[in-house]
Amino acid sequence: QVQVVESGGGLVQAGGSLRLSCTASGITGSGFSFYPMGWYRQAPGKQRELVAGITRDSSTTYAESVKGRFTISRDNAKKQVYLQMNSLKPEDAAVYYCNRIRVTPWSWGQGTQVAVSS
């Protein structure tokens, strides 16, 4: 069973930066490299939304709200996905999750909390 663990969240002032990491386990060999991956976020009272995605060949896509500020990347050898978040805004505050995109997601991890003070 595949598990994902997110880390790197915290409290930051508006305009600051954070780098989130996600590690997948339970995938044998090079299987992780075949999956397109993404970072999602869920703010209180709102639905979970996809904010960034990366394909197996590292093509990336971003939600309009984070374009130009967030950068997604991956290290297939380490089975990790990263989200560099710059110029953070109060509206970026949420619990951030990583998971597959375009296919049925794996079980969701606990996520990592991002708080942004104005």
C-alpha positions in Angstrom: 0.0 0.0 0.0 1.4 3.3 -1.0 1.8 6.0 1.6 2.7 9.6 1.2 4.1 11.8 3.9 4.2 15.6 3.6 6.5 17.9 5.5 7.9 21.4 5.5 4.9 23.5 6.5 4.9 26.2 9.1 4.1 29.8 9.9 5.6 32.5 7.7 5.0 36.1 7.2 3.4 37.3 4.0 6.0 37.6 1.3 8.0 34.8 2.8 8.9 31.4 1.4 8.5 27.7 2.3 9.6 24.5 0.7 7.3 21.5 1.1 8.5 17.9 0.6 6.5 14.8 0.0 7.9 11.2 0.2 6.2 8.2 -1.1 6.7 4.7 0.2 5.4 1.3 -0.7 6.3 1.7 -4.4 8.8 -0.8 -5.7 11.6 -0.1 -8.1 11.2 2.8 -10.5 7.4 2.7 -10.3 7.1 6.2 -8.8 8.6 7.8 -11.8 5.6 6.8 -13.9 3.1 8.7 -12.0 2.2 12.3 -12.6 2.1 13.9 -9.2 0.6 17.1 -7.7 0.3 19.3 -4.7 -3.2 20.0 -3.4 -4.4 22.3 -0.7 -7.4 22.6 1.4 -8.3 25.7 3.4 -11.0 25.6 6.2 -14.5 25.4 4.8 -13.2 25.0 1.2 -12.8 22.0 -1.1 -9.4 20.5 -1.8 -7.9 22.1 -4.9 -5.0 21.1 -7.1 -2.3 23.9 -7.1 0.5 22.3 -9.0 1.2 19.2 -11.1 4.2 17.5 -12.6 4.3 14.8 -15.2 6.6 11.8 -15.5 8.8 13.9 -17.8 8.7 16.9 -15.4 6.3 19.0 -17.4 4.5 21.3 -14.9 1.2 23.0 -14.6 -0.1 25.5 -12.0 -3.3 27.0 -10.8 -3.6 30.6 -11.8 -3.6 31.7 -8.2 0.0 30.4 -7.7 1.5 30.7 -11.1 4.8 32.6 -11.0 5.2 32.1 -7.2 5.2 28.3 -6.7 7.5 25.7 -8.3 6.9 22.0 -8.3 9.7 19.5 -8.8 10.4 15.9 -8.3 13.3 13.5 -7.5 12.3 10.1 -8.8 15.3 8.3 -7.3 14.2 9.5 -3.8 10.5 9.1 -4.6 10.0 12.7 -3.5 8.0 15.7 -4.8 8.7 19.3 -3.7 6.8 22.5 -3.7 8.8 25.8 -3.5 6.5 28.5 -2.4 7.6 32.1 -2.7 5.9 35.4 -2.1 3.3 33.7 0.1 0.0 35.4 0.7 -2.5 35.0 3.5 -4.8 33.3 1.0 -2.2 30.5 0.6 -2.8 29.3 4.1 -4.1 25.8 4.0 -3.2 22.2 4.6 -1.1 21.0 1.7 -1.2 17.4 0.4 0.6 15.6 -2.3 -0.8 12.7 -4.4 -1.1 11.4 -7.9 -3.0 13.4 -10.4 -5.2 12.4 -13.4 -5.9 9.0 -11.8 -7.4 7.7 -8.6 -5.4 9.1 -5.8 -3.6 7.0 -3.2 -4.8 7.2 0.3 -4.3 10.8 1.5 -1.5 11.6 3.9 -1.9 13.9 6.9 -0.8 16.9 5.0 1.4 19.8 6.2 -0.1 23.0 7.5 0.9 26.3 6.0 0.0 29.5 7.9 0.7 33.0 6.5 0.5 36.0 8.7 -0.3 39.4 7.2 
